[in-house]
Amino acid sequence: MKDLYSPETITFDPSFTGTLNLTLDWFANKSFYPPRAGVTVEPLVNGQAAFGAVNDAIDKAQHSVDVITWGFDPAMRLKRPEGLRVGELLAAKGKQGVKVRVLVWRNRIANLVENTLPGAGFGGSGGTALGSGILKGDAAENQVLLLDKRRTQNRIDMRGLQQDLLQAQHYQNIKSRSYDPVFVANANANNRLLALEAENAEIERLSKQAESAQGYNKLSGSGGTQQDPWGQIYTRDWFKDVNSARMVNVEFRTRDFDGKAKKVMAGDQRRVVRGRLDFLYDLLAAEGITDLGVGQMVLLTMFASHHQKMVLVDYGTPQAIGFVMGHNLHRNYWDTDAHLFDDRSAGRDLGFGPWQDISMRVNGPVLADLSQNFSQAWDLEKPWYNRWFGKESLQAERNALPVPGVATRGAHSVAQVCRTQPQDKETSILEHYLKAIGNATDYVYMENQYFRYPDFAKRLGDIAKNRKARGVPGDLYLFVVTNTPDSKTASATTYEMLQALGQEQLMPQVQRDLSESLREYQAQIEELTNDTDARSSPFANLNRLKSIERLQAKIQALRDQGVTTQVEERMRGLQPDYIPELAEHIDENDDKPFQLSDIPGLKVVIATLATSDPAPGSPPPVRLSPEAEAILNAPQLKARYKHIYVHSKLLLVDDVYTLLSSANINIRSMHSDSELGIAQPNPELAKSLREKLWGMHAGKVKSSVIENYKHWSKQMDNNWRAQVAGDPLMSHLLRFWDVVTPYSPNFTVD
């Protein structure tokens, strides 16, 4: 990776008597947008705050609403539990004369795996083809809807039967009741009631069974899960209305990348919009990407996505407001800061647990850059008939408006919009990451969905080593909150990241796979060494020696990946099914199933998030004595645990710098997907956001980075013990520990 820094020479005027303040360079030199002063940036942590703020801004809109998002679900409610659906809110604003524009990424092949537009239909027709969640296009044929209708009708019938029985109680015949018509009718009514109750109980069971099959990520239910048939109906009808132009002032477009570059007109300027083949060339030529094969890069570029998320309201007016978001407009991204184990008011589909995410509300001159990002993308997806008749572009319309005025005169008000925009060969989010890591003197905090860009880890290690070599006192600290891959598909880049930080033993399944490969290579070398037949022929002997040399090189590569003799011995004979049991090997003597290595000058703590029932910090469940449990054959009461999915894309450095974006820490977000972010060197913003997040995650915030590092490590160890004992967690922090994901770089595409 090229160095981003160059010597600066400053000439001082001897006659100058004032004060001069110098600061580090925190901004991207190659961004399409300049740093702008007078900007306010306000963090919105988790869906309740973020979606609530977006709802309020749209509700107050008087002129325009611009939305770019990776995924859009018209049926989601921005305010829970009884707020309007976002589709209803946008339609209502359209009727009021507000111009609403929604732009969403869509790739029909990728949508078969994860549908970004539930309810839109495979052909975009609104529920008449695959992808709608209602395969035949008729919502009445939805299984759960039919069950719900049957259950409702049964309840109506049961109320009628109960009323008949009450009336029949007035007629009692003391004679031969077996032939009494009233008695027989009562008996039949009671039997019918019992049958209806039994049928409704079975319907309840079937409904719960159907609800357990989440629909967002599967072809069979991508219109929303089957537990919400009315949501399926709404999404289907919303897309039908917006695509047929029956929805007033609401325009909806989708976008994807072209295969090859094309030229488009932007006002008087001709712009070259690059395609997927150009992205592939960039990846092949990029520095720092050494662990991906050509085939993997082809996959990355073929399925590159438009991953930006932003909302812009009333641009060009004094009340204009913008949002740079990590959140998608999907119903399952909503959560509160409490991250409850079972939050019914959140309204998430079954299978989706608590969700950690962050967005930003922004105001000031950067709104011009958000508007330009939106209008340029919007015009690129202009329908052919608008292009044919030369209809004026939104970009030209917006360019004629003045840049919004400053929102604050504060000292730390300079901010910059940054992007990954492969269509324009922009990677300013990557430049921000590299500069910010290089500027760090105290700590780096990364809260991100993925942790898969090894060059960041190597850069941190090199910086820490150089600090030590120069005699800089103290250590540099890295705090990470992310997710474990926990997948059947491999994540070589995650392992490479951890290995560069001395944390590779936190992925024991990978280490087992690598150890097995090493032993296999050693066995092959031994077999070749003892092959006396091959030695008899000069040609065969030459091939034998070359094979041994290649195998030795593979063994050395594995040694470089952390497969030491000690690791090899520890993993010897350990079957994949036994790996999860390693989690139980921690005791009061602090014996752990891993041994982490210290990088000179760098202290690292890598965490995931979880919640428990009872809630973290609660006392353990009241349990019976072992004797009572044995007599009653009662199961031991234990706490339950659920992962909190981390979707955030946040970087904090030294209580000075904040970067919030849509970009994951992986190769695709830094190079081949379109992403959007906002960066601001603002001590008040960085410190307050760090304290809020660390307080949420770790239960409390200590006064120094060193104390916080010790507190995090202690919390993670205590929570590990709590899980083994079946007790509630003390906080949301868990140590990163992936016992599932195998190692195979051939499958790493992100």
Helices and strands as residue ranges (DSSP letters): E 40-45, H 46-59, E 64-69, H 86-95, E 99-105, G 110-112, G 139-141, H 143-168, G 177-179, H 181-211, G 219-221, H 229-243, E 250-255, E 262-266, E 269-273, H 276-285, H 294-302, E 310-313, E 321-325, G 331-333, G 344-346, E 355-356, E 358-363, H 367-380, H 384-388, H 394-399, E 416-421, G 422-424, E 426-427, H 428-439, E 443-448, E 451-452, H 454-469, E 476-481, H 492-500, G 504-506, H 508-529, H 532-535, H 538-560, H 565-571, G 576-584, E 602-613, H 626-632, E 640-646, E 649-653, E 657-661, E 665-666, H 667-667, I 668-672, E 675-681, H 683-698, H 705-725, E 733-735, G 745-747
